[in-house]
Amino acid sequence: MADEGSTLPGITQAATDNEQASHSPQAGAQTGSEAGLGDELPPEAGEGTEGADEGAEPISKKRQKKMAKLERIHAYKGQRRLDDKAKKEVKKQARSAAFHTLPAEEQELAKKNSAEERQARRTEHNAKQIRMKQAVSEGSQSQKLVIDLDFEGLMPETDERHLCQQISYSYSANSKVLQPCHMHLLGLKGNLKTMAEKSISGIVNWHVTRSESGWQQVFADQLDKVVYLTADSENELDDLDSSKIYIIGGIVDHNRYKSLCLNRATAAGVATARLPITKHVQLETSAVLAVNHVVQIMVEYMNKRDWAAVLDEVLPKRKRADFKSGKEEKASGKRPQLHAQPEQAMAPTLQPISDPKLDPVTEPKSEPMLEPLTEPKLESVIGVRG
């Protein structure tokens, strides 16, 4: 017992030290660093790696397919950019080779023309930038046009990507007119903001007013000037008032949410209006348009002041009532008229043969018809066989 007791204190002290080290975070981290494992310790025996993923939310198969599809899309776009870059390089080398084959006088003329074209593009770009800067400058009298993007959680990721494309088209349409509007992107936050900054090239350099706050907060003291544009409104827009603030619902919902923008405007106590589309164009489908089409109609009307001309230029053809009928007439015009004069169309004509050496074309001889056997003959045949 004395020998056993003499060894127990040492074992007990070592076990106590190990237990304290295992329960101390600093000691545990130091032990892991000394083992060359960084700040994380290896899982205990029998725990495996599944214990670390117990808190993680499992990914559904549908979500995995979407993620794989997005990866393929990004890979395809990356490869396409590389291919386009290679094609441009090939064209550049071809132009350079063709240029060096020209005489000296023609080379000088080509250089002069190219320099003039570059200068014209640069001048146009600078003038566009000046117009856009003036539109968003403080004290500007430009028409205020707001895209309400505060619809977080109401769109799937696919529709958010489509909305980002429409926002890009909207800015492009506004930058092309001589009198651009002061564009506001309000309520841009969350996943939509991340996607927009990732997918829209140069959005951080746009001459627009961006904010994560909604239009109710940004224009809290000017709600009497706000007009929310929605196809569900009973008020038809006759003209644009430069003192008003026109708001467009920035959502792609495929008509899932009925009267969403109208209800939002009514709850905020602001005026509503709809574009005079049905007054000038006969529609085949509803008057609900994409965001970029509404923006383009508004900025074009600001410069032309003619609803009929603007709607005829901007409105998609698939929305028009005459698009379907014209498509059917075009398709029917391509069909061959098989019912007209079927004999002339189907019956071939035979040319007479003038060469006597060749066999003349005669009518095919018809095979002789077999007469049906009568009862006496059948009896005689049966009798012979018998």
Summary of the structure (lengths in Angstrom):
residues: 386
radius of gyration: 40.1
end to end distance: 126.0
largest distance: 139.9
contacts: 879
relative contact order: 0.06
helix: 57%
strand: 8%
